[in-house]
Amino acid sequence: MNIDHFLLSEVLFNTAVEGVFALHDIDNTSDHEPVILQLSLQVKYVQYSERVYTPQIAWAKAKDVDRNKYRSCLSQLLCHICVPTDAIMCESVSCSDDSHSCAVNLYVEQLTQAVLLLLS
């Protein structure tokens, strides 16, 4: 069983924490026990900001020809990315091989760049 955690400054801990306890809920099927942090804070100002519109692709509205074109272009980009087989096939739960973590990070970065390139 794992217990989740909070990180906070010593000042906040000493001045605002009223209580901390683990919630042992029988309905929780996770192996984590959530931690409840009760704070006493005086909030004098809450900043309001306008919602920023971020355009997104409406895949449900895309035509089959557009989705197929996207798949084809993405496949072409992905075929040039080397899969880090050694890192992915590593069976060590506590692997500390820096080359494995670097290879996986590079792989994720390349996958992300390929997808973002097509969305721009």
C-alpha positions as protocol buffer text, in pm:
chain_id: "A"
residue {
  index: 1
  type: MET
  ca { x: 0 y: 0 z: 0 }
}
residue {
  index: 2
  type: ASN
  ca { x: 131 y: 344 z: -94 }
}
residue {
  index: 3
  type: ILE
  ca { x: 38 y: 674 z: 62 }
}
residue {
  index: 4
  type: ASP
  ca { x: 27 y: 983 z: -156 }
}
residue {
  index: 5
  type: HIS
  ca { x: 191 y: 1302 z: -38 }
}
residue {
  index: 6
  type: PHE
  ca { x: 198 y: 1682 z: -40 }
}
residue {
  index: 7
  type: LEU
  ca { x: 502 y: 1905 z: -67 }
}
residue {
  index: 8
  type: LEU
  ca { x: 481 y: 2243 z: 100 }
}
residue {
  index: 9
  type: SER
  ca { x: 710 y: 2499 z: 255 }
}
residue {
  index: 10
  type: GLU
  ca { x: 794 y: 2498 z: 624 }
}
residue {
  index: 11
  type: VAL
  ca { x: 626 y: 2838 z: 664 }
}
residue {
  index: 12
  type: LEU
  ca { x: 301 y: 2715 z: 510 }
}
residue {
  index: 13
  type: PHE
  ca { x: 318 y: 2396 z: 718 }
}
residue {
  index: 14
  type: ASN
  ca { x: 374 y: 2589 z: 1042 }
}
residue {
  index: 15
  type: THR
  ca { x: 113 y: 2858 z: 979 }
}
residue {
  index: 16
  type: ALA
  ca { x: -171 y: 2702 z: 782 }
}
residue {
  index: 17
  type: VAL
  ca { x: -191 y: 2325 z: 828 }
}
residue {
  index: 18
  type: GLU
  ca { x: -482 y: 2231 z: 1053 }
}
residue {
  index: 19
  type: GLY
  ca { x: -475 y: 1861 z: 987 }
}
residue {
  index: 20
  type: VAL
  ca { x: -330 y: 1582 z: 775 }
}
residue {
  index: 21
  type: PHE
  ca { x: -466 y: 1231 z: 754 }
}
residue {
  index: 22
  type: ALA
  ca { x: -487 y: 937 z: 516 }
}
residue {
  index: 23
  type: LEU
  ca { x: -832 y: 851 z: 386 }
}
residue {
  index: 24
  type: HIS
  ca { x: -885 y: 477 z: 430 }
}
residue {
  index: 25
  type: ASP
  ca { x: -1190 y: 433 z: 207 }
}
residue {
  index: 26
  type: ILE
  ca { x: -1316 y: 78 z: 153 }
}
residue {
  index: 27
  type: ASP
  ca { x: -1433 y: 177 z: -199 }
}
residue {
  index: 28
  type: ASN
  ca { x: -1079 y: 275 z: -301 }
}
residue {
  index: 29
  type: THR
  ca { x: -948 y: -10 z: -517 }
}
residue {
  index: 30
  type: SER
  ca { x: -618 y: 167 z: -581 }
}
residue {
  index: 31
  type: ASP
  ca { x: -302 y: 73 z: -395 }
}
residue {
  index: 32
  type: HIS
  ca { x: -274 y: 440 z: -292 }
}
residue {
  index: 33
  type: GLU
  ca { x: -429 y: 597 z: 15 }
}
residue {
  index: 34
  type: PRO
  ca { x: -520 y: 961 z: -57 }
}
residue {
  index: 35
  type: VAL
  ca { x: -389 y: 1216 z: 190 }
}
residue {
  index: 36
  type: ILE
  ca { x: -625 y: 1488 z: 310 }
}
residue {
  index: 37
  type: LEU
  ca { x: -459 y: 1821 z: 388 }
}
residue {
  index: 38
  type: GLN
  ca { x: -671 y: 2068 z: 582 }
}
residue {
  index: 39
  type: LEU
  ca { x: -547 y: 2427 z: 548 }
}
residue {
  index: 40
  type: SER
  ca { x: -656 y: 2747 z: 714 }
}
residue {
  index: 41
  type: LEU
  ca { x: -583 y: 3029 z: 469 }
}
residue {
  index: 42
  type: GLN
  ca { x: -711 y: 3383 z: 447 }
}
residue {
  index: 43
  type: VAL
  ca { x: -788 y: 3455 z: 81 }
}
residue {
  index: 44
  type: LYS
  ca { x: -841 y: 3825 z: 20 }
}
residue {
  index: 45
  type: TYR
  ca { x: -816 y: 3836 z: -357 }
}
residue {
  index: 46
  type: VAL
  ca { x: -899 y: 3587 z: -625 }
}
residue {
  index: 47
  type: GLN
  ca { x: -777 y: 3679 z: -969 }
}
residue {
  index: 48
  type: TYR
  ca { x: -1016 y: 3629 z: -1259 }
}
residue {
  index: 49
  type: SER
  ca { x: -892 y: 3580 z: -1610 }
}
residue {
  index: 50
  type: GLU
  ca { x: -1077 y: 3539 z: -1935 }
}
residue {
  index: 51
  type: ARG
  ca { x: -1085 y: 3193 z: -2088 }
}
residue {
  index: 52
  type: VAL
  ca { x: -826 y: 3166 z: -2360 }
}
residue {
  index: 53
  type: TYR
  ca { x: -962 y: 3000 z: -2674 }
}
residue {
  index: 54
  type: THR
  ca { x: -735 y: 2729 z: -2806 }
}
residue {
  index: 55
  type: PRO
  ca { x: -842 y: 2602 z: -3146 }
}
residue {
  index: 56
  type: GLN
  ca { x: -855 y: 2224 z: -3176 }
}
residue {
  index: 57
  type: ILE
  ca { x: -910 y: 1985 z: -3460 }
}
residue {
  index: 58
  type: ALA
  ca { x: -1263 y: 1845 z: -3463 }
}
residue {
  index: 59
  type: TRP
  ca { x: -1186 y: 1489 z: -3570 }
}
residue {
  index: 60
  type: ALA
  ca { x: -1555 y: 1397 z: -3559 }
}
residue {
  index: 61
  type: LYS
  ca { x: -1619 y: 1655 z: -3831 }
}
residue {
  index: 62
  type: ALA
  ca { x: -1325 y: 1551 z: -4049 }
}
residue {
  index: 63
  type: LYS
  ca { x: -1397 y: 1371 z: -4372 }
}
residue {
  index: 64
  type: ASP
  ca { x: -1261 y: 1021 z: -4434 }
}
residue {
  index: 65
  type: VAL
  ca { x: -1027 y: 1155 z: -4702 }
}
residue {
  index: 66
  type: ASP
  ca { x: -878 y: 1402 z: -4451 }
}
residue {
  index: 67
  type: ARG
  ca { x: -834 y: 1138 z: -4180 }
}
residue {
  index: 68
  type: ASN
  ca { x: -670 y: 901 z: -4429 }
}
residue {
  index: 69
  type: LYS
  ca { x: -437 y: 1176 z: -4549 }
}
residue {
  index: 70
  type: TYR
  ca { x: -341 y: 1248 z: -4186 }
}
residue {
  index: 71
  type: ARG
  ca { x: -276 y: 877 z: -4119 }
}
residue {
  index: 72
  type: SER
  ca { x: -63 y: 849 z: -4432 }
}
residue {
  index: 73
  type: CYS
  ca { x: 146 y: 1157 z: -4353 }
}
residue {
  index: 74
  type: LEU
  ca { x: 191 y: 1051 z: -3991 }
}
residue {
  index: 75
  type: SER
  ca { x: 295 y: 700 z: -4098 }
}
residue {
  index: 76
  type: GLN
  ca { x: 559 y: 847 z: -4327 }
}
residue {
  index: 77
  type: LEU
  ca { x: 699 y: 1061 z: -4046 }
}
residue {
  index: 78
  type: LEU
  ca { x: 690 y: 776 z: -3793 }
}
residue {
  index: 79
  type: CYS
  ca { x: 871 y: 529 z: -4017 }
}
residue {
  index: 80
  type: HIS
  ca { x: 1183 y: 749 z: -3991 }
}
residue {
  index: 81
  type: ILE
  ca { x: 1190 y: 730 z: -3611 }
}
residue {
  index: 82
  type: CYS
  ca { x: 1403 y: 455 z: -3460 }
}
residue {
  index: 83
  type: VAL
  ca { x: 1229 y: 258 z: -3187 }
}
residue {
  index: 84
  type: PRO
  ca { x: 1464 y: 219 z: -2885 }
}
residue {
  index: 85
  type: THR
  ca { x: 1416 y: -157 z: -2863 }
}
residue {
  index: 86
  type: ASP
  ca { x: 1684 y: -216 z: -2596 }
}
residue {
  index: 87
  type: ALA
  ca { x: 1525 y: 39 z: -2363 }
}
residue {
  index: 88
  type: ILE
  ca { x: 1168 y: -73 z: -2426 }
}
residue {
  index: 89
  type: MET
  ca { x: 1251 y: -442 z: -2385 }
}
residue {
  index: 90
  type: CYS
  ca { x: 1450 y: -385 z: -2064 }
}
residue {
  index: 91
  type: GLU
  ca { x: 1297 y: -603 z: -1794 }
}
residue {
  index: 92
  type: SER
  ca { x: 1472 y: -441 z: -1499 }
}
residue {
  index: 93
  type: VAL
  ca { x: 1215 y: -273 z: -1275 }
}
residue {
  index: 94
  type: SER
  ca { x: 1491 y: -64 z: -1119 }
}
residue {
  index: 95
  type: CYS
  ca { x: 1679 y: 6 z: -1443 }
}
residue {
  index: 96
  type: SER
  ca { x: 1936 y: 281 z: -1394 }
}
residue {
  index: 97
  type: ASP
  ca { x: 2088 y: 269 z: -1741 }
}
residue {
  index: 98
  type: ASP
  ca { x: 2112 y: 632 z: -1852 }
}
residue {
  index: 99
  type: SER
  ca { x: 2117 y: 529 z: -2217 }
}
residue {
  index: 100
  type: HIS
  ca { x: 1772 y: 369 z: -2172 }
}
residue {
  index: 101
  type: SER
  ca { x: 1613 y: 678 z: -2021 }
}
residue {
  index: 102
  type: CYS
  ca { x: 1779 y: 904 z: -2281 }
}
residue {
  index: 103
  type: ALA
  ca { x: 1662 y: 678 z: -2565 }
}
residue {
  index: 104
  type: VAL
  ca { x: 1303 y: 671 z: -2437 }
}
residue {
  index: 105
  type: ASN
  ca { x: 1299 y: 1048 z: -2384 }
}
residue {
  index: 106
  type: LEU
  ca { x: 1430 y: 1107 z: -2736 }
}
residue {
  index: 107
  type: TYR
  ca { x: 1172 y: 865 z: -2875 }
}
residue {
  index: 108
  type: VAL
  ca { x: 885 y: 1043 z: -2699 }
}
residue {
  index: 109
  type: GLU
  ca { x: 1017 y: 1381 z: -2817 }
}
residue {
  index: 110
  type: GLN
  ca { x: 1037 y: 1261 z: -3179 }
}
residue {
  index: 111
  type: LEU
  ca { x: 685 y: 1112 z: -3166 }
}
residue {
  index: 112
  type: THR
  ca { x: 548 y: 1435 z: -3021 }
}
residue {
  index: 113
  type: GLN
  ca { x: 724 y: 1646 z: -3284 }
}
residue {
  index: 114
  type: ALA
  ca { x: 585 y: 1431 z: -3564 }
}
residue {
  index: 115
  type: VAL
  ca { x: 227 y: 1468 z: -3440 }
}
residue {
  index: 116
  type: LEU
  ca { x: 262 y: 1841 z: -3373 }
}
residue {
  index: 117
  type: LEU
  ca { x: 417 y: 1899 z: -3714 }
}
residue {
  index: 118
  type: LEU
  ca { x: 104 y: 1769 z: -3881 }
}
residue {
  index: 119
  type: LEU
  ca { x: -127 y: 1968 z: -3654 }
}
residue {
  index: 120
  type: SER
  ca { x: 40 y: 2300 z: -3722 }
}
